[in-house]
Amino acid sequence: MRALPHTLRKAAAPVGTQVRVRIDGPAGGTWTVTATGSRWPLAEPDGGRPAAACHLDAETAWRRCTRGIQPATALTRARIDGGHDLAEAVCQIASIVYWPQPQYAGPAVAAGARRPRSHSRIAATSTLPGNT
């Protein structure tokens, strides 16, 4: 949920306003952001009721973060308490998923020469299309 502060950057709210996001599942959890003027840093909950709470199942969160579903679809699947506008902004979230690619080892590898050990291990464990 590191993308949450960036996602809410244009949401207008008084300083101190909190938004809580809960994701179900083993990789889930609860995250809270607090308006500090022009920013929404991740913060500890203040113990009070947040201005908006958005609860998503793991699949919806994953699909929205990877742009697999539209924000409107995520919003229909979300359970929302409080400010609908802030929860709608939460459902705009998108994350960058980084998968490191092995470095190009030169024409010898392309011609069938033995790959360096690290490249062989990456190729053997990778599930990316085209890797065998």
N, CA, C and O atoms as CSV, one atom per row, in Angstrom:
chain,resi,resn,atom,element,x,y,z
A,1,MET,N,N,0.808,-1.194,0.000
A,1,MET,CA,C,0.000,0.000,0.000
A,1,MET,C,C,0.857,1.266,0.000
A,1,MET,O,O,0.382,2.351,0.334
A,2,ARG,N,N,2.116,1.109,-0.378
A,2,ARG,CA,C,2.982,2.289,-0.463
A,2,ARG,C,C,2.473,3.308,-1.476
A,2,ARG,O,O,2.840,4.481,-1.413
A,3,ALA,N,N,1.638,2.872,-2.399
A,3,ALA,CA,C,1.098,3.779,-3.412
A,3,ALA,C,C,-0.047,4.631,-2.870
A,3,ALA,O,O,-0.470,5.580,-3.531
A,4,LEU,N,N,-0.545,4.317,-1.706
A,4,LEU,CA,C,-1.702,5.031,-1.156
A,4,LEU,C,C,-1.469,6.532,-0.979
A,4,LEU,O,O,-2.332,7.312,-1.381
A,5,PRO,N,N,-0.350,6.979,-0.400
A,5,PRO,CA,C,-0.140,8.432,-0.285
A,5,PRO,C,C,-0.140,9.138,-1.645
A,5,PRO,O,O,-0.692,10.230,-1.779
A,6,HIS,N,N,0.468,8.525,-2.632
A,6,HIS,CA,C,0.493,9.123,-3.972
A,6,HIS,C,C,-0.904,9.125,-4.584
A,6,HIS,O,O,-1.293,10.084,-5.250
A,7,THR,N,N,-1.652,8.057,-4.360
A,7,THR,CA,C,-3.011,7.952,-4.901
A,7,THR,C,C,-3.902,9.070,-4.375
A,7,THR,O,O,-4.727,9.602,-5.118
A,8,LEU,N,N,-3.750,9.427,-3.123
A,8,LEU,CA,C,-4.618,10.435,-2.501
A,8,LEU,C,C,-4.077,11.859,-2.613
A,8,LEU,O,O,-4.660,12.781,-2.043
A,9,ARG,N,N,-2.987,12.054,-3.328
A,9,ARG,CA,C,-2.319,13.359,-3.366
A,9,ARG,C,C,-3.231,14.501,-3.800
A,9,ARG,O,O,-3.003,15.641,-3.394
A,10,LYS,N,N,-4.246,14.240,-4.603
A,10,LYS,CA,C,-5.136,15.301,-5.077
A,10,LYS,C,C,-6.446,15.371,-4.303
A,10,LYS,O,O,-7.294,16.215,-4.589
A,11,ALA,N,N,-6.611,14.488,-3.328
A,11,ALA,CA,C,-7.846,14.485,-2.522
A,11,ALA,C,C,-7.780,15.614,-1.494
A,11,ALA,O,O,-6.830,15.713,-0.718
A,12,ALA,N,N,-8.788,16.444,-1.507
A,12,ALA,CA,C,-8.842,17.570,-0.575
A,12,ALA,C,C,-9.523,17.135,0.719
A,12,ALA,O,O,-10.605,16.549,0.705
A,13,ALA,N,N,-8.867,17.433,1.829
A,13,ALA,CA,C,-9.428,17.130,3.144
A,13,ALA,C,C,-8.710,17.984,4.174
A,13,ALA,O,O,-7.552,18.354,3.979
A,14,PRO,N,N,-9.393,18.301,5.274
A,14,PRO,CA,C,-8.741,19.074,6.330
A,14,PRO,C,C,-7.540,18.325,6.922
A,14,PRO,O,O,-7.507,17.094,6.947
A,15,VAL,N,N,-6.567,19.088,7.393
A,15,VAL,CA,C,-5.389,18.498,8.045
A,15,VAL,C,C,-5.856,17.615,9.198
A,15,VAL,O,O,-6.719,18.002,9.987
A,16,GLY,N,N,-5.274,16.430,9.279
A,16,GLY,CA,C,-5.629,15.483,10.339
A,16,GLY,C,C,-6.663,14.452,9.919
A,16,GLY,O,O,-6.913,13.496,10.654
A,17,THR,N,N,-7.268,14.628,8.750
A,17,THR,CA,C,-8.255,13.662,8.261
A,17,THR,C,C,-7.560,12.341,7.999
A,17,THR,O,O,-6.501,12.299,7.373
A,18,GLN,N,N,-8.160,11.261,8.483
A,18,GLN,CA,C,-7.574,9.942,8.263
A,18,GLN,C,C,-8.454,9.087,7.352
A,18,GLN,O,O,-9.683,9.144,7.392
A,19,VAL,N,N,-7.765,8.290,6.528
A,19,VAL,CA,C,-8.415,7.300,5.672
A,19,VAL,C,C,-7.765,5.964,5.986
A,19,VAL,O,O,-6.539,5.852,6.020
A,20,ARG,N,N,-8.587,4.958,6.215
A,20,ARG,CA,C,-8.092,3.625,6.546
A,20,ARG,C,C,-8.462,2.656,5.430
A,20,ARG,O,O,-9.586,2.662,4.927
A,21,VAL,N,N,-7.498,1.828,5.055
A,21,VAL,CA,C,-7.713,0.805,4.034
A,21,VAL,C,C,-7.401,-0.546,4.653
A,21,VAL,O,O,-6.356,-0.738,5.275
A,22,ARG,N,N,-8.326,-1.477,4.471
A,22,ARG,CA,C,-8.113,-2.840,4.981
A,22,ARG,C,C,-8.213,-3.802,3.816
A,22,ARG,O,O,-9.153,-3.746,3.023
A,23,ILE,N,N,-7.218,-4.699,3.722
A,23,ILE,CA,C,-7.183,-5.735,2.697
A,23,ILE,C,C,-7.206,-7.080,3.417
A,23,ILE,O,O,-6.428,-7.303,4.344
A,24,ASP,N,N,-8.094,-7.974,2.992
A,24,ASP,CA,C,-8.172,-9.310,3.572
A,24,ASP,C,C,-7.060,-10.196,3.034
A,24,ASP,O,O,-6.411,-9.859,2.043
A,25,GLY,N,N,-6.845,-11.323,3.686
A,25,GLY,CA,C,-5.933,-12.341,3.189
A,25,GLY,C,C,-4.584,-12.331,3.880
A,25,GLY,O,O,-4.287,-11.444,4.680
A,26,PRO,N,N,-3.754,-13.347,3.556
A,26,PRO,CA,C,-2.461,-13.493,4.223
A,26,PRO,C,C,-1.498,-12.332,3.974
A,26,PRO,O,O,-0.675,-12.025,4.836
A,27,ALA,N,N,-1.585,-11.690,2.825
A,27,ALA,CA,C,-0.705,-10.546,2.538
A,27,ALA,C,C,-1.397,-9.231,2.852
A,27,ALA,O,O,-0.860,-8.156,2.582
A,28,GLY,N,N,-2.570,-9.320,3.414
A,28,GLY,CA,C,-3.351,-8.122,3.692
A,28,GLY,C,C,-2.921,-7.429,4.964
A,28,GLY,O,O,-1.872,-7.723,5.538
A,29,GLY,N,N,-3.742,-6.522,5.380
A,29,GLY,CA,C,-3.470,-5.755,6.586
A,29,GLY,C,C,-4.324,-4.508,6.590
A,29,GLY,O,O,-5.266,-4.376,5.808
A,30,THR,N,N,-3.983,-3.601,7.477
A,30,THR,CA,C,-4.699,-2.336,7.594
A,30,THR,C,C,-3.685,-1.205,7.509
A,30,THR,O,O,-2.658,-1.223,8.187
A,31,TRP,N,N,-3.983,-0.231,6.675
A,31,TRP,CA,C,-3.116,0.924,6.478
A,31,TRP,C,C,-3.937,2.184,6.692
A,31,TRP,O,O,-5.115,2.251,6.339
A,32,THR,N,N,-3.285,3.181,7.280
A,32,THR,CA,C,-3.940,4.463,7.534
A,32,THR,C,C,-3.065,5.575,6.976
A,32,THR,O,O,-1.846,5.573,7.151
A,33,VAL,N,N,-3.701,6.524,6.303
A,33,VAL,CA,C,-3.013,7.726,5.845
A,33,VAL,C,C,-3.691,8.927,6.497
A,33,VAL,O,O,-4.891,8.907,6.769
A,34,THR,N,N,-2.912,9.961,6.741
A,34,THR,CA,C,-3.421,11.165,7.402
A,34,THR,C,C,-3.081,12.382,6.552
A,34,THR,O,O,-1.935,12.564,6.141
A,35,ALA,N,N,-4.079,13.207,6.295
A,35,ALA,CA,C,-3.863,14.434,5.531
A,35,ALA,C,C,-3.015,15.400,6.347
A,35,ALA,O,O,-3.282,15.652,7.523
A,36,THR,N,N,-1.971,15.942,5.684
A,36,THR,CA,C,-1.100,16.916,6.358
A,36,THR,C,C,-1.037,18.204,5.546
A,36,THR,O,O,-0.046,18.931,5.617
A,37,GLY,N,N,-2.052,18.485,4.801
A,37,GLY,CA,C,-2.050,19.637,3.905
A,37,GLY,C,C,-2.054,19.148,2.473
A,37,GLY,O,O,-3.105,18.788,1.942
A,38,SER,N,N,-0.882,19.130,1.838
A,38,SER,CA,C,-0.798,18.683,0.448
A,38,SER,C,C,-0.356,17.224,0.337
A,38,SER,O,O,-0.212,16.712,-0.773
A,39,ARG,N,N,-0.137,16.547,1.461
A,39,ARG,CA,C,0.349,15.162,1.437
A,39,ARG,C,C,-0.542,14.262,2.271
A,39,ARG,O,O,-1.316,14.723,3.110
A,40,TRP,N,N,-0.413,12.943,2.017
A,40,TRP,CA,C,-1.143,11.920,2.758
A,40,TRP,C,C,-0.162,10.822,3.194
A,40,TRP,O,O,-0.243,9.714,2.664
A,41,PRO,N,N,0.745,11.073,4.122
A,41,PRO,CA,C,1.696,10.025,4.506
A,41,PRO,C,C,1.016,8.888,5.265
A,41,PRO,O,O,-0.004,9.077,5.927
A,42,LEU,N,N,1.617,7.697,5.146
A,42,LEU,CA,C,1.164,6.576,5.966
A,42,LEU,C,C,1.418,6.939,7.416
A,42,LEU,O,O,2.456,7.513,7.747
A,43,ALA,N,N,0.480,6.609,8.273
A,43,ALA,CA,C,0.573,7.016,9.675
A,43,ALA,C,C,-0.079,5.973,10.563
A,43,ALA,O,O,-0.804,5.097,10.091
A,44,GLU,N,N,0.183,6.080,11.826
A,44,GLU,CA,C,-0.493,5.238,12.807
A,44,GLU,C,C,-1.910,5.787,12.999
A,44,GLU,O,O,-2.107,7.003,13.001
A,45,PRO,N,N,-2.888,4.908,13.159
A,45,PRO,CA,C,-4.241,5.397,13.429
A,45,PRO,C,C,-4.263,6.200,14.729
A,45,PRO,O,O,-3.552,5.871,15.679
A,46,ASP,N,N,-5.069,7.238,14.767
A,46,ASP,CA,C,-5.119,8.080,15.969
A,46,ASP,C,C,-6.083,7.533,17.013
A,46,ASP,O,O,-6.255,8.134,18.074
A,47,GLY,N,N,-6.709,6.404,16.721
A,47,GLY,CA,C,-7.626,5.811,17.685
A,47,GLY,C,C,-9.067,6.227,17.464
A,47,GLY,O,O,-9.984,5.563,17.946
A,48,GLY,N,N,-9.276,7.307,16.748
A,48,GLY,CA,C,-10.634,7.740,16.446
A,48,GLY,C,C,-11.156,7.084,15.184
A,48,GLY,O,O,-10.487,6.259,14.561
A,49,ARG,N,N,-12.334,7.462,14.835
A,49,ARG,CA,C,-12.960,6.926,13.618
A,49,ARG,C,C,-12.404,7.680,12.410
A,49,ARG,O,O,-12.412,8.911,12.405
A,50,PRO,N,N,-11.915,6.965,11.377
A,50,PRO,CA,C,-11.402,7.655,10.198
A,50,PRO,C,C,-12.535,8.311,9.408
A,50,PRO,O,O,-13.691,7.898,9.507
A,51,ALA,N,N,-12.195,9.325,8.633
A,51,ALA,CA,C,-13.200,10.000,7.804
A,51,ALA,C,C,-13.742,9.054,6.745
A,51,ALA,O,O,-14.890,9.186,6.320
A,52,ALA,N,N,-12.913,8.092,6.312
A,52,ALA,CA,C,-13.347,7.079,5.351
A,52,ALA,C,C,-12.578,5.800,5.624
A,52,ALA,O,O,-11.401,5.821,5.984
A,53,ALA,N,N,-13.270,4.689,5.443
A,53,ALA,CA,C,-12.648,3.377,5.553
A,53,ALA,C,C,-13.065,2.583,4.321
A,53,ALA,O,O,-14.239,2.544,3.954
A,54,CYS,N,N,-12.081,1.954,3.697
A,54,CYS,CA,C,-12.321,1.180,2.485
A,54,CYS,C,C,-11.784,-0.229,2.726
A,54,CYS,O,O,-10.595,-0.412,2.984
A,55,HIS,N,N,-12.660,-1.211,2.641
A,55,HIS,CA,C,-12.297,-2.598,2.905
A,55,HIS,C,C,-12.410,-3.364,1.590
A,55,HIS,O,O,-13.474,-3.408,0.973
A,56,LEU,N,N,-11.285,-3.973,1.166
A,56,LEU,CA,C,-11.248,-4.711,-0.099
A,56,LEU,C,C,-10.807,-6.148,0.141
A,56,LEU,O,O,-9.995,-6.417,1.026
A,57,ASP,N,N,-11.345,-7.065,-0.648
A,57,ASP,CA,C,-10.822,-8.423,-0.598
A,57,ASP,C,C,-9.480,-8.434,-1.334
A,57,ASP,O,O,-9.194,-7.532,-2.122
A,58,ALA,N,N,-8.666,-9.449,-1.078
A,58,ALA,CA,C,-7.315,-9.501,-1.625
A,58,ALA,C,C,-7.299,-9.495,-3.152
A,58,ALA,O,O,-6.469,-8.816,-3.756
A,59,GLU,N,N,-8.196,-10.234,-3.776
A,59,GLU,CA,C,-8.186,-10.296,-5.235
A,59,GLU,C,C,-8.520,-8.949,-5.857
A,59,GLU,O,O,-7.882,-8.541,-6.828
A,60,THR,N,N,-9.503,-8.260,-5.316
A,60,THR,CA,C,-9.855,-6.943,-5.844
A,60,THR,C,C,-8.686,-5.974,-5.682
A,60,THR,O,O,-8.362,-5.225,-6.604
A,61,ALA,N,N,-8.054,-5.991,-4.510
A,61,ALA,CA,C,-6.913,-5.096,-4.283
A,61,ALA,C,C,-5.782,-5.410,-5.261
A,61,ALA,O,O,-5.211,-4.502,-5.864
A,62,TRP,N,N,-5.463,-6.681,-5.417
A,62,TRP,CA,C,-4.385,-7.071,-6.327
A,62,TRP,C,C,-4.717,-6.647,-7.753
A,62,TRP,O,O,-3.878,-6.066,-8.442
A,63,ARG,N,N,-5.917,-6.931,-8.187
A,63,ARG,CA,C,-6.288,-6.597,-9.569
A,63,ARG,C,C,-6.314,-5.084,-9.794
A,63,ARG,O,O,-5.955,-4.615,-10.874
A,64,ARG,N,N,-6.729,-4.330,-8.804
A,64,ARG,CA,C,-6.744,-2.878,-8.981
A,64,ARG,C,C,-5.321,-2.318,-8.970
A,64,ARG,O,O,-4.989,-1.451,-9.778
A,65,CYS,N,N,-4.488,-2.808,-8.064
A,65,CYS,CA,C,-3.114,-2.299,-7.986
A,65,CYS,C,C,-2.318,-2.595,-9.253
A,65,CYS,O,O,-1.404,-1.848,-9.599
A,66,THR,N,N,-2.654,-3.663,-9.937
A,66,THR,CA,C,-1.945,-4.024,-11.161
A,66,THR,C,C,-2.725,-3.613,-12.408
A,66,THR,O,O,-2.412,-4.049,-13.515
A,67,ARG,N,N,-3.722,-2.789,-12.225
A,67,ARG,CA,C,-4.554,-2.264,-13.320
A,67,ARG,C,C,-5.316,-3.362,-14.066
A,67,ARG,O,O,-5.612,-3.234,-15.254
A,68,GLY,N,N,-5.625,-4.436,-13.350
A,68,GLY,CA,C,-6.386,-5.535,-13.947
A,68,GLY,C,C,-7.876,-5.283,-13.964
A,68,GLY,O,O,-8.603,-5.927,-14.721
A,69,ILE,N,N,-8.346,-4.358,-13.144
A,69,ILE,CA,C,-9.750,-3.942,-13.163
A,69,ILE,C,C,-9.802,-2.420,-13.084
A,69,ILE,O,O,-8.851,-1.772,-12.646
A,70,GLN,N,N,-10.900,-1.880,-13.503
A,70,GLN,CA,C,-11.100,-0.431,-13.481
A,70,GLN,C,C,-11.434,0.036,-12.061
A,70,GLN,O,O,-11.962,-0.741,-11.265
A,71,PRO,N,N,-11.133,1.290,-11.737
A,71,PRO,CA,C,-11.476,1.819,-10.414
A,71,PRO,C,C,-12.967,1.661,-10.082
A,71,PRO,O,O,-13.315,1.373,-8.937
A,72,ALA,N,N,-13.830,1.843,-11.055
A,72,ALA,CA,C,-15.275,1.724,-10.804
A,72,ALA,C,C,-15.641,0.310,-10.367
A,72,ALA,O,O,-16.518,0.128,-9.522
A,73,THR,N,N,-14.976,-0.688,-10.936
A,73,THR,CA,C,-15.233,-2.076,-10.549
A,73,THR,C,C,-14.759,-2.316,-9.122
A,73,THR,O,O,-15.462,-2.947,-8.333
A,74,ALA,N,N,-13.580,-1.820,-8.788
A,74,ALA,CA,C,-13.075,-1.958,-7.421
A,74,ALA,C,C,-14.017,-1.282,-6.434
A,74,ALA,O,O,-14.261,-1.801,-5.344
A,75,LEU,N,N,-14.536,-0.142,-6.810
A,75,LEU,CA,C,-15.451,0.599,-5.932
A,75,LEU,C,C,-16.727,-0.188,-5.667
A,75,LEU,O,O,-17.245,-0.164,-4.550
A,76,THR,N,N,-17.243,-0.889,-6.678
A,76,THR,CA,C,-18.466,-1.680,-6.469
A,76,THR,C,C,-18.213,-2.877,-5.559
A,76,THR,O,O,-19.140,-3.367,-4.915
A,77,ARG,N,N,-16.980,-3.351,-5.498
A,77,ARG,CA,C,-16.634,-4.494,-4.655
A,77,ARG,C,C,-16.204,-4.081,-3.249
A,77,ARG,O,O,-16.121,-4.925,-2.356
A,78,ALA,N,N,-15.934,-2.819,-3.048
A,78,ALA,CA,C,-15.441,-2.321,-1.756
A,78,ALA,C,C,-16.573,-2.166,-0.757
A,78,ALA,O,O,-17.715,-1.892,-1.125
A,79,ARG,N,N,-16.236,-2.347,0.518
A,79,ARG,CA,C,-17.150,-1.989,1.605
A,79,ARG,C,C,-16.650,-0.659,2.148
A,79,ARG,O,O,-15.496,-0.538,2.559
A,80,ILE,N,N,-17.510,0.314,2.145
A,80,ILE,CA,C,-17.113,1.685,2.476
A,80,ILE,C,C,-17.853,2.171,3.697
A,80,ILE,O,O,-19.066,2.002,3.822
A,81,ASP,N,N,-17.098,2.782,4.603
A,81,ASP,CA,C,-17.684,3.484,5.747
A,81,ASP,C,C,-17.193,4.915,5.674
A,81,ASP,O,O,-16.007,5.158,5.451
A,82,GLY,N,N,-18.091,5.855,5.858
A,82,GLY,CA,C,-17.689,7.257,5.877
A,82,GLY,C,C,-17.681,7.884,4.501
A,82,GLY,O,O,-18.506,7.558,3.647
A,83,GLY,N,N,-16.726,8.799,4.293
A,83,GLY,CA,C,-16.669,9.616,3.086
A,83,GLY,C,C,-16.502,8.834,1.793
A,83,GLY,O,O,-15.457,8.233,1.542
A,84,HIS,N,N,-17.536,8.852,0.987
A,84,HIS,CA,C,-17.520,8.127,-0.282
A,84,HIS,C,C,-16.470,8.695,-1.238
A,84,HIS,O,O,-15.828,7.937,-1.966
A,85,ASP,N,N,-16.288,10.019,-1.245
A,85,ASP,CA,C,-15.302,10.630,-2.151
A,85,ASP,C,C,-13.881,10.158,-1.848
A,85,ASP,O,O,-13.106,9.898,-2.769
A,86,LEU,N,N,-13.536,10.048,-0.579
A,86,LEU,CA,C,-12.204,9.581,-0.208
A,86,LEU,C,C,-12.032,8.095,-0.526
A,86,LEU,O,O,-10.968,7.679,-0.985
A,87,ALA,N,N,-13.064,7.301,-0.287
A,87,ALA,CA,C,-12.997,5.876,-0.625
A,87,ALA,C,C,-12.889,5.690,-2.135
A,87,ALA,O,O,-12.190,4.793,-2.605
A,88,GLU,N,N,-13.575,6.529,-2.884
A,88,GLU,CA,C,-13.478,6.475,-4.340
A,88,GLU,C,C,-12.050,6.796,-4.789
A,88,GLU,O,O,-11.535,6.185,-5.725
A,89,ALA,N,N,-11.426,7.744,-4.124
A,89,ALA,CA,C,-10.035,8.075,-4.435
A,89,ALA,C,C,-9.116,6.892,-4.128
A,89,ALA,O,O,-8.174,6.638,-4.879
A,90,VAL,N,N,-9.371,6.171,-3.044
A,90,VAL,CA,C,-8.575,4.983,-2.701
A,90,VAL,C,C,-8.653,3.960,-3.830
A,90,VAL,O,O,-7.652,3.320,-4.151
A,91,CYS,N,N,-9.811,3.801,-4.426
A,91,CYS,CA,C,-10.007,2.800,-5.488
A,91,CYS,C,C,-9.351,3.200,-6.805
A,91,CYS,O,O,-9.458,2.471,-7.792
A,92,GLN,N,N,-8.681,4.337,-6.836
A,92,GLN,CA,C,-7.892,4.744,-8.006
A,92,GLN,C,C,-6.471,4.184,-7.938
A,92,GLN,O,O,-5.689,4.366,-8.871
A,93,ILE,N,N,-6.135,3.509,-6.846
A,93,ILE,CA,C,-4.757,3.069,-6.606
A,93,ILE,C,C,-4.224,2.208,-7.750
A,93,ILE,O,O,-4.941,1.395,-8.333
A,94,ALA,N,N,-2.968,2.410,-8.044
A,94,ALA,CA,C,-2.231,1.566,-8.994
A,94,ALA,C,C,-0.787,1.523,-8.503
A,94,ALA,O,O,-0.233,2.538,-8.080
A,95,SER,N,N,-0.200,0.364,-8.562
A,95,SER,CA,C,1.171,0.188,-8.101
A,95,SER,C,C,2.057,-0.217,-9.260
A,95,SER,O,O,1.588,-0.729,-10.277
A,96,ILE,N,N,3.329,0.017,-9.090
A,96,ILE,CA,C,4.307,-0.445,-10.062
A,96,ILE,C,C,4.858,-1.759,-9.534
A,96,ILE,O,O,5.419,-1.814,-8.440
A,97,VAL,N,N,4.694,-2.808,-10.314
A,97,VAL,CA,C,5.221,-4.111,-9.937
A,97,VAL,C,C,6.502,-4.312,-10.723
A,97,VAL,O,O,6.490,-4.289,-11.954
A,98,TYR,N,N,7.600,-4.508,-10.025
A,98,TYR,CA,C,8.915,-4.605,-10.647
A,98,TYR,C,C,9.379,-6.054,-10.638
A,98,TYR,O,O,9.377,-6.712,-9.598
A,99,TRP,N,N,9.765,-6.531,-11.778
A,99,TRP,CA,C,10.322,-7.873,-11.897
A,99,TRP,C,C,11.695,-7.727,-12.527
A,99,TRP,O,O,11.784,-7.390,-13.707
A,100,PRO,N,N,12.780,-7.970,-11.779
A,100,PRO,CA,C,14.116,-7.777,-12.349
A,100,PRO,C,C,14.375,-8.788,-13.464
A,100,PRO,O,O,14.121,-9.982,-13.309
A,101,GLN,N,N,14.873,-8.298,-14.568
A,101,GLN,CA,C,15.206,-9.138,-15.709
A,101,GLN,C,C,16.691,-9.462,-15.668
A,101,GLN,O,O,17.495,-8.621,-15.266
A,102,PRO,N,N,17.072,-10.683,-16.081
A,102,PRO,CA,C,18.495,-10.991,-16.118
A,102,PRO,C,C,19.196,-10.097,-17.130
A,102,PRO,O,O,18.624,-9.732,-18.157
A,103,GLN,N,N,20.421,-9.757,-16.829
A,103,GLN,CA,C,21.173,-8.919,-17.753
A,103,GLN,C,C,21.527,-9.714,-18.993
A,103,GLN,O,O,21.728,-10.927,-18.927
A,104,TYR,N,N,21.601,-9.034,-20.113
A,104,TYR,CA,C,21.972,-9.660,-21.366
A,104,TYR,C,C,23.417,-10.124,-21.270
A,104,TYR,O,O,24.304,-9.344,-20.923
A,105,ALA,N,N,23.653,-11.387,-21.576
A,105,ALA,CA,C,24.987,-11.956,-21.411
A,105,ALA,C,C,25.788,-11.959,-22.704
A,105,ALA,O,O,26.901,-12.483,-22.726
A,106,GLY,N,N,25.267,-11.400,-23.763
A,106,GLY,CA,C,26.026,-11.309,-25.013
A,106,GLY,C,C,25.628,-12.362,-26.023
A,106,GLY,O,O,24.792,-13.219,-25.737
A,107,PRO,N,N,26.221,-12.305,-27.199
A,107,PRO,CA,C,25.839,-13.192,-28.298
A,107,PRO,C,C,26.158,-14.660,-28.039
A,107,PRO,O,O,25.508,-15.531,-28.617
A,108,ALA,N,N,27.140,-14.963,-27.185
A,108,ALA,CA,C,27.480,-16.359,-26.920
A,108,ALA,C,C,26.302,-17.106,-26.295
A,108,ALA,O,O,26.047,-18.263,-26.629
A,109,VAL,N,N,25.580,-16.433,-25.380
A,109,VAL,CA,C,24.419,-17.059,-24.755
A,109,VAL,C,C,23.320,-17.265,-25.789
A,109,VAL,O,O,22.673,-18.311,-25.813
A,110,ALA,N,N,23.111,-16.274,-26.636
A,110,ALA,CA,C,22.084,-16.386,-27.662
A,110,ALA,C,C,22.401,-17.514,-28.639
A,110,ALA,O,O,21.486,-18.128,-29.188
A,111,ALA,N,N,23.676,-17.793,-28.862
A,111,ALA,CA,C,24.074,-18.842,-29.808
A,111,ALA,C,C,24.071,-20.226,-29.161
A,111,ALA,O,O,24.402,-21.208,-29.825
A,112,GLY,N,N,23.713,-20.324,-27.902
A,112,GLY,CA,C,23.608,-21.625,-27.259
A,112,GLY,C,C,24.752,-21.976,-26.328
A,112,GLY,O,O,24.792,-23.092,-25.810
A,113,ALA,N,N,25.671,-21.073,-26.100
A,113,ALA,CA,C,26.771,-21.340,-25.171
A,113,ALA,C,C,26.221,-21.478,-23.761
A,113,ALA,O,O,25.113,-21.027,-23.472
A,114,ARG,N,N,26.989,-22.093,-22.897
A,114,ARG,CA,C,26.564,-22.262,-21.506
A,114,ARG,C,C,26.366,-20.897,-20.852
A,114,ARG,O,O,27.214,-20.011,-20.959
A,115,ARG,N,N,25.246,-20.749,-20.185
A,115,ARG,CA,C,24.957,-19.500,-19.489
A,115,ARG,C,C,25.698,-19.463,-18.175
A,115,ARG,O,O,25.952,-20.506,-17.572
A,116,PRO,N,N,26.049,-18.267,-17.722
A,116,PRO,CA,C,26.625,-18.162,-16.374
A,116,PRO,C,C,25.637,-18.736,-15.363
A,116,PRO,O,O,24.426,-18.693,-15.580
A,117,ARG,N,N,26.147,-19.267,-14.273
A,117,ARG,CA,C,25.321,-19.947,-13.288
A,117,ARG,C,C,24.117,-19.118,-12.838
A,117,ARG,O,O,23.011,-19.652,-12.763
A,118,SER,N,N,24.297,-17.844,-12.540
A,118,SER,CA,C,23.193,-17.018,-12.064
A,118,SER,C,C,22.091,-16.905,-13.114
A,118,SER,O,O,20.911,-16.883,-12.764
A,119,HIS,N,N,22.455,-16.834,-14.392
A,119,HIS,CA,C,21.444,-16.744,-15.443
A,119,HIS,C,C,20.679,-18.049,-15.585
A,119,HIS,O,O,19.477,-18.035,-15.850
A,120,SER,N,N,21.361,-19.180,-15.413
A,120,SER,CA,C,20.697,-20.477,-15.511
A,120,SER,C,C,19.657,-20.620,-14.412
A,120,SER,O,O,18.554,-21.109,-14.656
A,121,ARG,N,N,20.001,-20.200,-13.217
A,121,ARG,CA,C,19.082,-20.302,-12.096
A,121,ARG,C,C,17.868,-19.414,-12.321
A,121,ARG,O,O,16.742,-19.840,-12.062
A,122,ILE,N,N,18.065,-18.209,-12.790
A,122,ILE,CA,C,16.956,-17.298,-13.047
A,122,ILE,C,C,16.041,-17.894,-14.116
A,122,ILE,O,O,14.820,-17.900,-13.961
A,123,ALA,N,N,16.633,-18.393,-15.193
A,123,ALA,CA,C,15.834,-18.936,-16.280
A,123,ALA,C,C,15.057,-20.165,-15.815
A,123,ALA,O,O,13.919,-20.372,-16.235
A,124,ALA,N,N,15.655,-20.976,-14.959
A,124,ALA,CA,C,15.006,-22.204,-14.515
A,124,ALA,C,C,13.854,-21.943,-13.559
A,124,ALA,O,O,12.918,-22.740,-13.495
A,125,THR,N,N,13.903,-20.848,-12.816
A,125,THR,CA,C,12.865,-20.578,-11.833
A,125,THR,C,C,11.858,-19.553,-12.289
A,125,THR,O,O,10.842,-19.351,-11.625
A,126,SER,N,N,12.111,-18.902,-13.401
A,126,SER,CA,C,11.222,-17.847,-13.852
A,126,SER,C,C,9.960,-18.416,-14.450
A,126,SER,O,O,9.994,-19.440,-15.132
A,127,THR,N,N,8.838,-17.752,-14.196
A,127,THR,CA,C,7.568,-18.176,-14.774
A,127,THR,C,C,7.099,-17.206,-15.847
A,127,THR,O,O,5.948,-17.263,-16.281
A,128,LEU,N,N,7.980,-16.322,-16.272
A,128,LEU,CA,C,7.609,-15.377,-17.302
A,128,LEU,C,C,7.470,-16.087,-18.645
A,128,LEU,O,O,8.215,-17.026,-18.923
A,129,PRO,N,N,6.525,-15.652,-19.483
A,129,PRO,CA,C,6.368,-16.282,-20.789
A,129,PRO,C,C,7.666,-16.191,-21.579
A,129,PRO,O,O,8.344,-15.163,-21.569
A,130,GLY,N,N,7.998,-17.268,-22.254
A,130,GLY,CA,C,9.194,-17.286,-23.083
A,130,GLY,C,C,10.422,-17.807,-22.374
A,130,GLY,O,O,11.414,-18.120,-23.033
A,131,ASN,N,N,10.394,-17.915,-21.045
A,131,ASN,CA,C,11.528,-18.461,-20.292
A,131,ASN,C,C,11.310,-19.944,-20.086
A,131,ASN,O,O,10.248,-20.357,-19.621
A,132,THR,N,N,12.272,-20.727,-20.414
A,132,THR,CA,C,12.164,-22.174,-20.207
A,132,THR,C,C,13.317,-22.684,-19.401
A,132,THR,O,O,13.397,-23.881,-19.125
